[in-house]
Amino acid sequence: MDDSEIEEGHVFRHHDDVETATPEEIEAYDLDDDGKISLVEMGRAKLGIVDARMEEIAEHEGVTGKLAETAHKVLDALDNDDPT
């Protein structure tokens, strides 16, 4: 299925379940302003949420904090468009 087969205003929530996106979801997740939330856009949103959680955990000391810090750096690099 390519983007031309996805109806405008729909969002993928779980596997093939498609529901109508709210205006707030479209505003938050629609990165290319086409009025649709693609699988890539939804994936990037989820990646950003996981990245933020790893950043929180990284503030803790010990092995868990160090592992979370490393995961945060990797996810942050994947999530950001900025090449620096």
C-alpha positions, 0 to 999 in steps of 0.5 A: 500500500502506498500513500496514494491508497491512504485516505486523507485524515487517517492515522494508523494506530495498530497494525491495519487498524485505521481510525480518523485522526483528530485535528490535534493528531494531524497537527502533531504528527503530519510532518510534510503537511499533506493532511495525512499521517503516514506510517513513517510519520507515526514511527518517528512520533513513537521513536521520539516518545521512546527517546524522551523516556530514555533521556529521563532514565539517563538522569539516574546513576548506575548501569541503567542510567548509562545504558539509557544515556547510550540508547538516548544518544542513538535514538536522538541521532535517528530521530533528528533531521539535523546532520550535526 
